[in-house]
Structures are given as structure tokens and as C-alpha cells.
Amino acid sequence: MDKRDLSTVFRERLKMLLTRSDLNQSAFATAVGIDRSALSQLLSGASTRLPRAETLLNIAAEFKVSLDWLLGL
């Protein structure tokens, strides 16, 4: 899986978690320790950006999912 595929799967899973959480983007971002603008970039289809490992761990822990699921591995 190349970086583009990985970022697409991550973005889809992140959107799924955002929807399931019933939080707005600001509250979601605060819960995982990032700025709302950073969350917006991660959700943007124009970016192949993946978050730092610390952010991935925070998302997985906060929403009780595995890193493998989050990244589609």
C-alpha cells in the first residue's frame, strides 16, 4: 500500500470516527490533542498528509480503535 492509499484509508476512518463521536471538529481535535486546522487538513481529500505517531496513538486511544484499523493495515 503506497502513501496515497494509506492516507485515503486513514481519512475515511477518521471521518467515520468523527461521525460516530457526535463531536464537532473543534471538540474532536481537542480530544486528540491537535488544532482544528490540523484536523481539517487531515480530513481534506487534497492532502496525502498523515499525522505524527503521537497523534495516531491519541486518536486510537481516545476512540478505542487499533492503529491497524485506523491505518487500514
Secondary structure, DSSP 8 states (H G I E B T S, - for coil): --HHHHHHHHHHHHHHHHHHHT--HHHHHHHHT--HHHHHHHH-TT------HHHHHHHHHHTT--HHHHHT-
